[in-house]
Amino acid sequence: QVQLVESGGGLVQPGGSLRLSCSASGNSLTIYLMGWYRQASGKERELVATITSDGGTHYADSVKGRFAISSDNAKEMVFLQMNSPKPEDTARYYCKVVCQTVLSPVREYWGKGTLVTVSS
């Protein structure tokens, strides 16, 4: 089984910065994609950013130029650097990993999320 643990959420002022981290653990993971999604109160979950195993990135238009996704494949971690956050970025942020293990075929796994509140 694969477990994901997010950290780094909290209260941040508009225009500040925050860094989210997600650590994956499991039995001999082969990771294909890692990403961040978010869900604001009363809204559907939406993509924020993804990064493939070879470093290809994709961002939602709403965060382009402000957020940056990166990963440490050796440590099986993914990060989201949030710069100049806006109140509309307030949401619970979820980590997603697409991977396979020695016991399971390729599938996606989700963390439980970390809450980010952007407010002055």
PLY file of the C-alpha trace (Angstrom):
ply
format ascii 1.0
element vertex 120
property float x
property float y
property float z
element edge 119
property int vertex1
property int vertex2
end_header
0.00 0.00 0.00
1.14 3.54 -0.72
0.72 6.29 1.83
1.01 10.02 1.18
1.54 12.60 3.88
1.23 16.30 3.17
2.69 19.06 5.32
3.33 22.78 5.24
-0.18 24.16 5.19
-1.35 26.98 7.39
-2.23 30.65 7.40
-0.37 32.91 4.98
-0.86 36.55 4.13
-1.67 37.64 0.59
1.60 38.25 -1.22
3.54 36.02 1.14
4.89 32.55 0.47
4.29 29.00 1.61
5.83 25.66 0.72
3.86 22.45 0.75
5.53 19.05 0.92
4.26 15.55 0.25
6.09 12.37 1.10
5.21 9.03 -0.46
5.97 5.72 1.20
5.47 2.20 -0.04
7.12 -0.95 -1.26
9.48 -0.27 -4.17
7.52 2.53 -5.79
7.83 3.33 -9.47
6.44 6.84 -9.69
5.13 8.18 -12.99
3.49 11.41 -11.91
3.07 13.50 -8.78
0.78 16.44 -8.37
-1.18 18.86 -6.26
-4.91 19.42 -6.35
-7.09 21.64 -4.22
-10.65 21.88 -3.09
-12.17 25.06 -1.76
-15.27 25.04 0.38
-18.33 24.36 -1.73
-16.32 23.73 -4.89
-15.06 20.72 -6.78
-11.51 19.49 -6.51
-9.29 21.02 -9.18
-5.80 20.53 -10.54
-3.09 22.90 -9.35
0.08 21.43 -10.82
1.62 18.13 -11.85
5.13 16.89 -12.53
6.14 13.74 -14.38
9.02 11.45 -13.53
11.12 13.09 -16.25
10.42 16.58 -14.95
7.63 17.73 -17.21
5.31 20.17 -15.47
1.76 21.37 -15.98
0.00 24.19 -14.17
-3.52 25.48 -13.86
-3.81 28.88 -15.51
-4.82 30.41 -12.19
-1.44 29.64 -10.58
0.97 30.01 -13.50
3.82 32.35 -12.64
3.05 32.21 -8.92
3.33 28.55 -7.91
6.13 26.12 -8.69
6.04 22.34 -8.42
9.18 20.29 -7.92
10.07 16.79 -6.87
12.83 14.75 -5.31
12.46 11.35 -6.96
15.08 9.73 -4.78
13.20 10.76 -1.66
9.79 10.21 -3.29
8.68 13.69 -2.41
6.86 16.47 -4.22
6.74 20.13 -3.29
4.59 23.12 -4.11
6.12 26.55 -3.67
3.31 29.05 -3.37
4.42 32.62 -4.02
2.16 35.65 -3.95
-0.87 33.65 -2.85
-4.29 35.23 -3.12
-7.37 34.78 -0.94
-8.91 32.70 -3.73
-6.08 30.17 -3.27
-7.59 29.25 0.09
-8.40 25.54 -0.03
-7.42 22.12 1.17
-4.47 20.98 -0.92
-4.15 17.31 -1.81
-1.16 15.39 -3.04
-1.66 12.77 -5.74
0.81 10.17 -6.94
0.45 7.83 -9.91
2.69 4.86 -9.36
3.02 1.11 -9.24
4.52 -1.14 -6.60
5.77 -4.71 -6.58
2.33 -5.74 -5.39
0.02 -3.36 -7.26
-0.39 -2.20 -10.86
-0.33 1.46 -11.85
-2.93 3.47 -10.00
-3.35 6.79 -8.31
-3.10 7.47 -4.61
-4.25 10.51 -2.65
-3.18 12.13 0.58
-5.59 13.45 3.17
-4.80 17.05 2.39
-3.38 20.08 4.13
-5.34 23.29 4.67
-4.05 26.56 3.25
-5.72 29.80 4.29
-4.72 33.03 2.59
-5.85 35.97 4.64
-4.56 39.18 6.17
0 1
1 2
2 3
3 4
4 5
5 6
6 7
7 8
8 9
9 10
10 11
11 12
12 13
13 14
14 15
15 16
16 17
17 18
18 19
19 20
20 21
21 22
22 23
23 24
24 25
25 26
26 27
27 28
28 29
29 30
30 31
31 32
32 33
33 34
34 35
35 36
36 37
37 38
38 39
39 40
40 41
41 42
42 43
43 44
44 45
45 46
46 47
47 48
48 49
49 50
50 51
51 52
52 53
53 54
54 55
55 56
56 57
57 58
58 59
59 60
60 61
61 62
62 63
63 64
64 65
65 66
66 67
67 68
68 69
69 70
70 71
71 72
72 73
73 74
74 75
75 76
76 77
77 78
78 79
79 80
80 81
81 82
82 83
83 84
84 85
85 86
86 87
87 88
88 89
89 90
90 91
91 92
92 93
93 94
94 95
95 96
96 97
97 98
98 99
99 100
100 101
101 102
102 103
103 104
104 105
105 106
106 107
107 108
108 109
109 110
110 111
111 112
112 113
113 114
114 115
115 116
116 117
117 118
118 119
